[in-house]
Amino acid sequence: MNQKKTDLADANDSPELLPWGPRGTAAATIAAGLSFNSIGKRFDNIQAVENFSLTIKPGEIVCLLGPSGCGKTTLLRIAAGIELPDEGAVLLNDREVSGENAFVPPENRNVGLMFQDFALFPHLSILDNVAFGLKSLGKTEAVNEAKAALRRVGLGQYATSFPHLLSGGQQQRVALARAIAPRPGVLLMDEPFSGLDPRLRDTIREETLAILRETRATCLIVTHHAEEAMRMGDRIAVMRNGRLVQVATGEELYRKPRNLFVARMFSEINEVPCEIRGQKLLTPFGEYPAGKNVSAGTGLLCVRHRGILMVAPEQGTPGRVIARKFLGDAALVELAVEGVENALFARVREREAPETGTEIGVNLDVNEVMFFQENQDPRENIDTDHQKDGSNNWLSDIQP
């Protein structure tokens, strides 16, 4: 009998068979502002977070983006009150809740926390899981609020079931319902979609975003997927080695990355060493103006895959097609180019991809080319850096 229920749950997890509730029905919250002021946190000899400062406005959705181990989850736990900062302070609506002067217990912060593994109680029914954080309400009111949250995520009919009878996608919905039921002023989400089947991830993510907009709660989401951060966040805070590298909208980070690390986070790029001499960038593809703030030395020309233009051999830098990979509507073409030590990659429409062995010429689309002057900062462990405001690192910006 249990096996039959499990199979039914898996089948019903399809968005077509089990729709979410009507949009506009999630209960609204009174959003709170969240501020991290010079947060530092060590674990033994490891500096997990260093001098981190960020202010999130009420109702704003901010994504913390970075590789594993960069301190994202530690910051979430500090905001929730599960971890204490070694330095700095956390403020909710300008009231200090963690720091030298005060500590407010997690249960008194009106902060919701959604874990990566959902953390559902296996011995409680789905309804009781959702109602768990509603202890301040009377029993009848708590049940009504929990049922409303379950209906909004499309699981009202599973109120009396138990977590092990639900699929991963359905358990994620239960965790979301439990997080929003108390109407938190701040919602903290730790990689909430990482355990989901890719087939369902996009749908569940979009519906989750719709619920977040309905509740109007301030939200901080941890992720290591740049596309996910761009889809969900009003702003994105990029972290590396416990430090904040850059914070901006997704479009700004994509178009104006502060350094090579951020550029790599938001697109696949070819990296070509070049020389700077006399306000000129000397590259295998020709000379380009270097801009006013560039000094003589070496740098990296970073070309997005679609910025590689394949032309007739006599019209560009000589090259040859080494390999091509079919990717559906697109093809990834691997190129050997004269004057470039490593292979370059171009992404083109599948029907436009030349055959392996074809001799071609290579030009650049300057709108897809960035330049970073080498200036390594050992403390930040950032490979290259240009101007601190991220300006003038696009060739299209510095063309005369």
C-alpha positions as CSV (number, residue, x, y, z in Angstrom):
1,M,0.0,0.0,0.0
2,N,2.8,2.4,0.9
3,Q,4.6,1.7,-2.4
4,K,1.4,2.5,-4.3
5,K,1.1,5.8,-2.5
6,T,4.7,6.7,-3.2
7,D,4.3,6.0,-6.9
8,L,1.2,8.1,-7.0
9,A,3.0,11.0,-5.4
10,D,5.8,10.8,-7.9
11,A,3.4,10.8,-10.8
12,N,1.4,13.7,-9.4
13,D,4.6,15.8,-9.0
14,S,4.3,16.7,-12.6
15,P,3.2,20.4,-12.9
16,E,0.5,19.4,-15.3
17,L,-1.1,16.9,-12.9
18,L,-0.6,18.7,-9.7
19,P,-0.8,22.5,-10.1
20,W,0.1,25.0,-7.5
21,G,-2.6,27.1,-5.9
22,P,-4.0,30.2,-7.4
23,R,-1.5,33.1,-7.5
24,G,-2.2,35.9,-5.1
25,T,-3.4,33.7,-2.2
26,A,-0.2,33.6,-0.1
27,A,-0.6,35.6,3.1
28,A,1.4,38.8,3.0
29,T,4.1,39.6,5.6
30,I,5.5,42.8,7.1
31,A,8.9,42.8,5.4
32,A,12.0,43.6,7.5
33,G,15.3,45.1,6.4
34,L,18.3,42.9,6.9
35,S,21.9,44.3,7.4
36,F,25.2,42.6,7.8
37,N,27.8,45.1,9.2
38,S,31.4,44.0,8.9
39,I,30.7,40.4,9.8
40,G,33.6,38.1,10.5
41,K,33.5,34.4,11.4
42,R,36.2,31.8,12.0
43,F,36.1,28.1,12.5
44,D,39.4,27.0,14.1
45,N,42.1,28.3,11.6
46,I,39.6,28.9,8.8
47,Q,38.3,32.4,8.1
48,A,34.8,31.5,6.8
49,V,33.5,35.1,6.5
50,E,35.7,38.2,6.5
51,N,34.5,41.8,6.8
52,F,31.2,41.2,5.1
53,S,28.8,44.1,4.8
54,L,25.5,44.1,2.9
55,T,22.1,45.8,3.4
56,I,18.9,44.2,2.0
57,K,15.9,46.4,1.7
58,P,12.5,45.3,3.0
59,G,10.8,43.2,0.3
60,E,14.0,42.7,-1.7
61,I,15.1,39.3,-2.9
62,V,18.9,39.0,-2.9
63,C,20.9,35.9,-4.0
64,L,24.2,35.0,-2.4
65,L,26.2,33.5,-5.2
66,G,29.6,31.8,-5.0
67,P,31.4,28.4,-5.1
68,S,31.1,25.8,-2.4
69,G,32.9,26.8,0.8
70,C,32.9,30.6,0.2
71,G,30.9,31.3,3.3
72,K,27.3,31.7,1.9
73,T,25.6,29.2,4.3
74,T,27.6,30.5,7.3
75,L,26.1,34.0,6.6
76,L,22.6,32.5,6.4
77,R,23.1,30.7,9.8
78,I,24.4,33.9,11.3
79,A,21.4,35.8,10.1
80,A,19.1,33.1,11.5
81,G,20.9,33.2,14.9
82,I,22.2,29.6,14.6
83,E,25.8,30.9,14.5
84,L,27.3,33.8,16.3
85,P,29.6,36.2,14.5
86,D,33.1,36.8,15.8
87,E,33.0,40.3,14.6
88,G,30.4,42.8,13.4
89,A,26.6,42.8,13.8
90,V,23.4,41.7,12.2
91,L,20.5,44.1,12.2
92,L,16.8,43.6,11.5
93,N,15.0,46.9,10.9
94,D,18.1,48.7,12.3
95,R,17.8,46.7,15.6
96,E,20.9,44.7,16.5
97,V,20.0,41.0,16.8
98,S,23.6,39.5,16.8
99,G,26.7,41.3,17.8
100,E,28.7,42.7,20.7
101,N,25.7,44.5,22.1
102,A,22.8,42.1,21.7
103,F,21.7,38.6,20.8
104,V,18.1,37.8,20.0
105,P,17.3,34.0,19.9
106,P,16.3,32.6,16.5
107,E,12.7,31.9,17.6
108,N,12.3,35.7,18.4
109,R,13.6,37.1,15.2
110,N,10.6,36.4,12.9
111,V,13.0,34.9,10.4
112,G,12.1,31.8,8.3
113,L,14.8,29.3,7.3
114,M,14.5,26.8,4.5
115,F,17.2,24.2,4.4
116,Q,18.8,22.5,1.4
117,D,17.6,19.0,2.6
118,F,14.1,20.4,3.5
119,A,14.5,19.1,7.2
120,L,10.9,17.8,7.5
121,F,10.0,15.8,10.6
122,P,9.4,12.2,9.5
123,H,7.1,11.4,12.4
124,L,4.7,14.4,11.8
125,S,2.0,14.6,9.1
126,I,2.4,17.1,6.3
127,L,-0.1,19.4,8.1
128,D,1.7,19.2,11.4
129,N,5.1,19.9,9.7
130,V,3.7,23.1,8.2
131,A,2.0,24.1,11.5
132,F,5.1,23.4,13.6
133,G,6.2,27.1,13.5
134,L,2.8,28.4,14.4
135,K,2.9,27.7,18.1
136,S,2.0,31.3,19.0
137,L,-1.4,30.8,17.4
138,G,-4.4,28.9,18.8
139,K,-4.7,25.3,17.5
140,T,-7.6,26.1,15.2
141,E,-6.0,29.2,13.7
142,A,-2.7,27.4,13.3
143,V,-4.4,24.6,11.4
144,N,-6.2,27.0,9.2
145,E,-3.0,28.9,8.3
146,A,-1.1,25.7,7.6
147,K,-3.9,24.4,5.4
148,A,-3.9,27.7,3.4
149,A,-0.1,27.5,2.9
150,L,-0.5,23.9,1.7
151,R,-3.2,24.8,-0.7
152,R,-1.0,27.6,-2.2
153,V,1.7,25.1,-3.0
154,G,-0.7,22.6,-4.4
155,L,-0.6,20.0,-1.6
156,G,-3.8,20.5,0.2
157,Q,-4.8,16.9,-0.4
158,Y,-1.7,15.6,1.2
159,A,-2.3,17.2,4.7
160,T,-2.7,13.8,6.4
161,S,0.2,12.1,4.6
162,F,3.8,11.8,5.8
163,P,7.0,13.1,4.2
164,H,8.3,9.7,3.1
165,L,5.3,9.3,0.9
166,L,6.1,12.4,-1.1
167,S,8.6,12.9,-3.9
168,G,11.5,15.4,-3.6
169,G,9.6,18.1,-5.4
170,Q,6.6,17.7,-3.2
171,Q,8.8,17.8,-0.1
172,Q,10.3,21.0,-1.3
173,R,6.8,22.5,-1.6
174,V,6.0,21.4,2.0
175,A,9.3,23.0,3.2
176,L,8.3,26.2,1.4
177,A,4.8,26.1,2.9
178,R,6.2,25.7,6.4
179,A,8.6,28.6,5.8
180,I,5.9,31.1,4.7
181,A,3.1,30.0,7.1
182,P,4.4,32.1,10.1
183,R,4.6,35.1,7.7
184,P,8.3,35.9,8.5
185,G,9.7,39.3,7.9
186,V,12.8,37.7,6.4
187,L,13.1,34.4,4.7
188,L,16.4,32.6,4.4
189,M,16.8,29.9,1.7
190,D,19.8,27.6,1.5
191,E,20.1,26.2,-2.0
192,P,16.4,25.2,-2.0
193,F,16.4,23.7,-5.5
194,S,19.7,21.9,-5.6
195,G,18.1,18.5,-4.8
196,L,15.4,18.6,-7.4
197,D,15.1,16.8,-10.7
198,P,16.1,19.2,-13.5
199,R,12.8,18.5,-15.2
200,L,11.0,20.1,-12.3
201,R,13.5,22.7,-11.1
202,D,12.5,25.5,-13.4
203,T,8.8,25.2,-12.7
204,I,9.2,24.9,-8.9
205,R,11.6,27.8,-8.9
206,E,9.3,30.1,-10.9
207,E,6.3,29.2,-8.6
208,T,8.5,29.8,-5.5
209,L,9.4,33.2,-6.9
210,A,5.7,34.0,-7.4
211,I,5.0,33.1,-3.8
212,L,7.9,35.2,-2.5
213,R,6.5,38.2,-4.5
214,E,3.0,37.5,-3.0
215,T,4.2,37.4,0.6
216,R,6.5,40.4,0.0
217,A,9.0,39.0,2.5
218,T,12.6,40.1,2.4
219,C,14.5,37.1,1.1
220,L,18.1,35.9,1.0
221,I,18.8,32.9,-1.2
222,V,22.0,30.9,-1.3
223,T,22.9,29.4,-4.6
224,H,26.0,28.5,-6.7
225,H,24.1,28.7,-10.0
226,A,24.5,32.1,-11.8
227,E,21.4,31.6,-14.0
228,E,19.3,30.8,-11.0
229,A,20.5,33.9,-9.2
230,M,19.7,36.0,-12.2
231,R,16.2,34.6,-12.5
232,M,15.3,35.1,-8.9
233,G,17.3,38.0,-7.4
234,D,16.6,41.7,-7.5
235,R,20.3,41.9,-6.7
236,I,23.1,39.3,-6.5
237,A,26.0,39.4,-4.0
238,V,29.0,37.5,-5.3
239,M,31.2,35.9,-2.7
240,R,34.7,34.4,-2.8
241,N,36.8,33.1,0.1
242,G,34.4,34.6,2.7
243,R,34.4,38.1,1.2
244,L,32.0,40.1,-0.8
245,V,33.4,40.6,-4.3
246,Q,30.6,42.5,-6.1
247,V,27.0,43.2,-5.5
248,A,24.7,44.4,-8.3
249,T,21.8,43.4,-10.5
250,G,22.3,40.3,-12.7
251,E,22.5,42.4,-15.8
252,E,25.2,44.7,-14.3
253,L,27.2,41.7,-13.1
254,Y,27.0,40.1,-16.6
255,R,27.8,43.3,-18.5
256,K,30.2,45.0,-16.0
257,P,32.0,42.3,-13.9
258,R,34.5,43.8,-11.5
259,N,37.1,41.1,-12.1
260,L,37.9,37.9,-13.9
261,F,36.3,35.8,-11.1
262,V,32.9,37.5,-11.6
263,A,33.2,37.3,-15.4
264,R,33.8,33.6,-15.1
265,M,30.7,33.2,-12.9
266,F,28.3,34.6,-15.4
267,S,29.5,33.3,-18.8
268,E,31.8,30.8,-20.5
269,I,34.8,32.7,-21.8
270,N,38.0,32.2,-23.8
271,E,41.0,33.8,-22.1
272,V,43.8,35.1,-24.3
273,P,46.9,36.7,-22.8
274,C,47.8,40.0,-24.4
275,E,50.3,42.8,-24.0
276,I,49.7,46.5,-23.2
277,R,52.0,48.9,-24.9
278,G,51.6,52.6,-25.6
279,Q,47.8,52.7,-24.7
280,K,47.3,49.7,-27.1
281,L,46.2,46.2,-26.5
282,L,48.3,43.9,-28.7
283,T,46.4,40.8,-29.4
284,P,46.5,37.9,-32.0
285,F,43.4,39.5,-33.5
286,G,44.9,43.0,-33.9
287,E,45.4,46.1,-31.9
288,Y,42.7,47.8,-29.8
289,P,42.7,51.0,-27.8
290,A,43.5,50.2,-24.1
291,G,41.6,53.2,-22.5
292,K,42.9,55.9,-20.2
293,N,43.3,53.9,-16.9
294,V,45.4,51.1,-18.3
295,S,49.2,51.0,-17.7
296,A,51.8,49.1,-19.6
297,G,52.1,45.4,-18.8
298,T,50.2,42.3,-19.5
299,G,46.5,41.4,-19.3
300,L,43.8,39.0,-20.4
301,L,41.4,39.4,-23.3
302,C,38.2,37.5,-22.4
303,V,36.0,36.5,-25.2
304,R,32.5,35.0,-24.7
305,H,31.9,31.9,-26.9
306,R,29.5,33.8,-29.1
307,G,32.0,36.6,-29.5
308,I,34.2,34.5,-31.7
309,L,33.3,35.2,-35.3
310,M,34.3,32.7,-38.0
311,V,34.9,34.3,-41.4
312,A,36.7,33.5,-44.6
313,P,40.4,32.7,-44.1
314,E,41.6,35.9,-45.7
315,Q,39.3,38.1,-43.6
316,G,40.6,37.3,-40.1
317,T,43.3,35.7,-38.0
318,P,44.1,32.3,-39.5
319,G,42.5,29.3,-37.7
320,R,41.3,25.8,-38.2
321,V,38.4,23.8,-36.8
322,I,39.6,21.1,-34.4
323,A,36.2,19.7,-33.4
324,R,32.5,20.4,-33.2
325,K,29.9,19.3,-30.8
326,F,26.2,19.1,-31.5
327,L,24.2,20.8,-28.7
328,G,20.7,20.7,-30.3
329,D,20.0,24.2,-31.8
330,A,23.6,25.2,-31.2
331,A,27.0,23.8,-31.8
332,L,30.2,24.3,-29.9
333,V,33.2,24.6,-32.2
334,E,36.8,24.1,-31.0
335,L,39.4,26.2,-32.9
336,A,43.1,26.4,-33.2
337,V,44.0,30.0,-33.9
338,E,47.4,31.4,-35.0
339,G,49.1,33.2,-32.1
340,V,46.9,31.7,-29.4
341,E,48.4,28.9,-27.3
342,N,45.2,27.3,-26.1
343,A,42.2,26.2,-28.2
344,L,39.3,28.7,-28.4
345,F,35.6,27.8,-28.4
346,A,32.8,29.4,-30.5
347,R,29.1,28.8,-30.0
348,V,27.1,29.1,-33.2
349,R,23.8,27.9,-34.7
350,E,24.1,24.2,-35.4
351,R,23.7,24.6,-39.2
352,E,26.4,27.2,-39.4
353,A,29.1,25.1,-37.7
354,P,31.9,24.3,-40.2
355,E,33.2,20.8,-40.6
356,T,36.3,19.6,-38.6
357,G,39.5,20.5,-40.4
358,T,38.0,23.6,-42.1
359,E,40.5,26.5,-42.5
360,I,38.8,29.7,-41.4
361,G,39.5,33.3,-40.3
362,V,38.7,34.5,-36.7
363,N,37.5,37.9,-35.7
364,L,36.0,39.3,-32.5
365,D,32.6,40.9,-31.7
366,V,33.8,43.7,-29.4
367,N,30.5,43.7,-27.6
368,E,31.3,40.2,-26.3
369,V,35.0,40.9,-25.3
370,M,36.3,42.0,-21.9
371,F,39.8,43.1,-20.9
372,F,41.3,42.7,-17.4
373,Q,44.7,44.0,-16.6
374,E,46.7,41.6,-14.4
375,N,46.8,42.9,-10.8
376,Q,46.6,39.9,-8.5
377,D,45.5,40.6,-4.9
378,P,46.8,37.7,-2.8
379,R,44.6,38.5,0.2
380,E,41.4,38.3,-1.9
381,N,42.9,35.5,-4.2
382,I,41.3,37.2,-7.1
383,D,43.1,36.4,-10.4
384,T,42.9,39.8,-12.1
385,D,41.3,43.1,-11.4
386,H,40.7,46.3,-13.4
387,Q,39.0,49.4,-12.1
388,K,37.1,49.0,-8.8
389,D,33.8,50.2,-10.4
390,G,34.0,47.7,-13.2
391,S,34.1,50.3,-15.9
392,N,36.1,50.3,-19.1
393,N,36.7,46.6,-19.2
394,W,34.7,46.1,-22.4
395,L,36.4,46.7,-25.7
396,S,33.1,48.2,-27.0
397,D,33.4,50.9,-24.3
398,I,36.9,51.9,-25.1
399,Q,36.6,52.0,-28.9
400,P,37.5,55.6,-30.2
